C-alpha cells in the first residue's frame, strides 16, 4: 500500500455517509408508525410547509430528479396522502397537493422532531451548531 493511498478515516464523505444512514435509521420507527418511508416523509414535509407544488419545485427543494421523485409520488398517491394533477395551462406540469389524509398525517408527524431530539440527546445549541455547519458546507457545494 502506498503512503498516498486514500484512507477511509481521512475522507469527509465517509462520516457524512454514515451519519446520514444512521440518522435515517433513527427516524424509521417513528415513520413506520405513520406508514411512510423517510423519502416520503421528506416530500410530505415540503408539502406541509409550502402547500401545492409542482414536481420540479419539490425536486429542487429535495435535490431529487423527477426520475427518482415520480415513483415516490405515485406511492404517496396510492396511500391517499397526495393528489397529482396536470396544470390546465401546461399539461406537462404536474402539481402535487395534499389530501385530507395527508393533512391529518401532518398532525401525527409533529411529534417526530422532539422524539428525534430526545433520541439524539443533543442540546439546542449543539443542534444549531450542527445545522449551521452543514448549511455552510451545502452553500459551498452549491457554488461549485
Protein Blocks (a to p, Z undefined) as FASTA:
>chain_A
ZZklccfklpmklmmmmmmmmmmmmmmmmmmmnopafklmmmmmmmmmnopadfklmmmm
nopafklmmmmmmmmmmnopaccdddfklmkbccddddfklmmmmmmmmmmmmmmmmmno
pafklmmmmmmmmmmmmmmmmmZZ
